[in-house]
């Protein structure tokens, strides 16, 4: 099996497409905002994991082509292979969801941040700054952007006497 590293968003979008009877990417069920869906789809297209096909449902249009008309996206056989689905896509039952392996790099600062927030008692901004070597605005940005928006994690914060504001993952 070919080894391709997938981000969480790529894995979610690809798994959802492979779980559908028609292997279509749209509608996207991942909670991505702004241009994130477009960026993830462009990356998957570039890797050959999804392909452009003529759209029959106008609610699932990816883009409009002057020659071909409305275009949508569909998972390729390579996508099924990457996700470990050995059956032919046409034989895949619609009710059986595809497995969603999450391939993350280990030893990253994001992983360390998540571990600190999951630890008993959570972590303060100052503790995270000291541990990761980031500045405080970078910590807040990572929590709001990467953890909350991209990964969909819920971060709580409470003021603890003698410690200050403590952040934790729910």
C-alpha positions, 0 to 999 in steps of 0.5 A: 500500500502506498504511504501518503501522509494525510492531515486530519482534514484530508482524512475526514474529507476523504473518508466521508467521500469513500463512505458514500456510494458514489464516492463524491466529496461534496457535500463536505461534512468536516467543520472547516471554515473559509477557504480551508475546504478549497485548500484541502481539496486542491491538495487532494487533487494534486496527490491524485486522491480525488478527481474532477468529474461532471456534476449532475447535482448542482448543489455539489458543484466544485467549479464551473468549466467553460467546456465541461460545465459544472464540475464536482469531485470524486474519490479515486481508487488510490484514495481507497487504497490509502485508507486501507479499503481493499474492495472495489469502490463500486462494491463498497456498501453505502451503509458501512462507513470507511475507516478514518486513519489519522496519520499525524507526525509525532513529536510536534509542538502541536502535539505537545500543546495538546498533551499539556492541555489534556494533563490534569489541571491544564496549563497556563499561557506562561507554562506553555510559552516556557515549555514550547518556546513560543510567544504568548500570542502564538499560543493563543493563535494555535489554540484558537486556530489549529485546535479549535477551528481546524481540529474541532477541539473544545478548550475551556478556561477558568481563573485559578487563584494563585495560578491565573487563567488555566486552559484545558481540553474538554 
